[in-house]
Amino acid sequence: MAAARSETSKTILNYVIDTSVLPRELDCKRDLRLVTDKHERFFMQSSPDEARLLQMLIKLTGARRTLEVIAVDVSREYYDIGRPFIERASVAGKVDFCEGPALEHLDALLADEGNHGAFDFAFVDGNKPNYMRYHEQLLRLVRVSGVIVYDDKLWVGMVALPPDAPLSDFDRRTSAVMRDLNTMLVADERVDVCQLTIADGVTICRRLV
Ligand SMILES: C[S@@+](CC[C@H](N)C(=O)[O-])C[C@H]1O[C@@H](n2cnc3c(N)ncnc32)[C@H](O)[C@@H]1O
């Protein structure tokens, strides 16, 4: 999700995106981004620099089997926006869209022991209150040394605000969820954790055991 930033950090971010990200963005990826920018919920789109980070992580880890907890999505409408671009990129055969709640889909995968430790990489950018439960499920589905990435971990910087900061109920609840998750992940000895301030806060976890 796009994060609110100071003018200075926006200038730096724009510089990075203009000089390092957009020149190498594939045409179909750019066109999908531009179509999504016009959608009423455009703010849900991962930023171009975050997309580049995910692409790099997948290549660095040599990931073949991945889970994207929006390729599992309750909204087929959102997937249908992306599908023509997935087809243009000739990767439709690699994307297995599953419509429905992610918790149920991950449970269904877990019901088959063949899926335990069978995935190399997972990206989580679904509904925030379920992140902790996704974490428990993904730790069984992603292999040892595999990677789990969580998005929106800084919730537009609200995780760092004082308890009396004036926030909407939704932002207060979500930033509390993210704060709890940040604390839990750092204490979780099953994973190695690297917290980045890119985009809206990306946490990279590597499964240790
Ligand atoms: C922030 S958006 C993901 C945006 C995506 N990373 C991108 O760059 O386009 C969150 C998505 O999670 C989906 N979602 C919400 N609740 C869900 C649930 N319980 N299970 C699966 N998907 C869910 C929403 O429909 C939405 O498409």
The ligand as an SDF file (V2000), in Angstrom:
LIG
                    3D

 27 29  0  0  0  0  0  0  0  0999 V2000
   -3.7030   -4.2780   -0.2850 C   0  0  0  0  0  0  0  0  0  0  0  0
   -4.5500   -5.3290   -1.4240 S   0  0  0  0  0  0  0  0  0  0  0  0
   -3.2360   -6.1670   -2.2280 C   0  0  0  0  0  0  0  0  0  0  0  0
   -2.5990   -5.3440   -3.3310 C   0  0  0  0  0  0  0  0  0  0  0  0
   -1.5080   -6.0300   -4.1130 C   0  0  0  0  0  0  0  0  0  0  0  0
   -0.3160   -6.2700   -3.3010 N   0  0  0  0  0  0  0  0  0  0  0  0
   -1.1180   -5.2150   -5.3470 C   0  0  0  0  0  0  0  0  0  0  0  0
   -0.0040   -4.7130   -5.4180 O   0  0  0  0  0  0  0  0  0  0  0  0
   -1.9690   -5.0790   -6.2430 O   0  0  0  0  0  0  0  0  0  0  0  0
   -5.2720   -6.5350   -0.3540 C   0  0  0  0  0  0  0  0  0  0  0  0
   -6.0670   -7.6180   -1.0750 C   0  0  0  0  0  0  0  0  0  0  0  0
   -6.4490   -8.5890   -0.0880 O   0  0  0  0  0  0  0  0  0  0  0  0
   -7.7400   -9.0700   -0.4400 C   0  0  0  0  0  0  0  0  0  0  0  0
   -8.3290   -9.6600    0.7680 N   0  0  0  0  0  0  0  0  0  0  0  0
   -8.9640   -9.0520    1.7750 C   0  0  0  0  0  0  0  0  0  0  0  0
   -9.3480   -9.9260    2.7170 N   0  0  0  0  0  0  0  0  0  0  0  0
   -8.9320  -11.1520    2.2930 C   0  0  0  0  0  0  0  0  0  0  0  0
   -9.0240  -12.4740    2.8120 C   0  0  0  0  0  0  0  0  0  0  0  0
   -9.6090  -12.7370    3.9860 N   0  0  0  0  0  0  0  0  0  0  0  0
   -8.4930  -13.4780    2.0950 N   0  0  0  0  0  0  0  0  0  0  0  0
   -7.8860  -13.2360    0.9050 C   0  0  0  0  0  0  0  0  0  0  0  0
   -7.7670  -12.0130    0.3710 N   0  0  0  0  0  0  0  0  0  0  0  0
   -8.2830  -10.9750    1.0420 C   0  0  0  0  0  0  0  0  0  0  0  0
   -8.4770   -7.8500   -0.9880 C   0  0  0  0  0  0  0  0  0  0  0  0
   -9.5540   -8.2240   -1.8190 O   0  0  0  0  0  0  0  0  0  0  0  0
   -7.3370   -7.1300   -1.7570 C   0  0  0  0  0  0  0  0  0  0  0  0
   -7.3010   -7.5250   -3.0970 O   0  0  0  0  0  0  0  0  0  0  0  0
  1  2  1  0
  2  3  1  0
  2 10  1  0
  3  4  1  0
  4  5  1  0
  5  6  1  0
  5  7  1  0
  7  8  2  0
  7  9  1  0
 10 11  1  0
 11 12  1  0
 11 26  1  0
 12 13  1  0
 13 14  1  0
 13 24  1  0
 14 15  1  0
 14 23  1  0
 15 16  2  0
 16 17  1  0
 17 18  1  0
 17 23  2  0
 18 19  1  0
 18 20  2  0
 20 21  1  0
 21 22  2  0
 22 23  1  0
 24 25  1  0
 24 26  1  0
 26 27  1  0
M  CHG  2   2   1   9  -1
M  END
$$$$
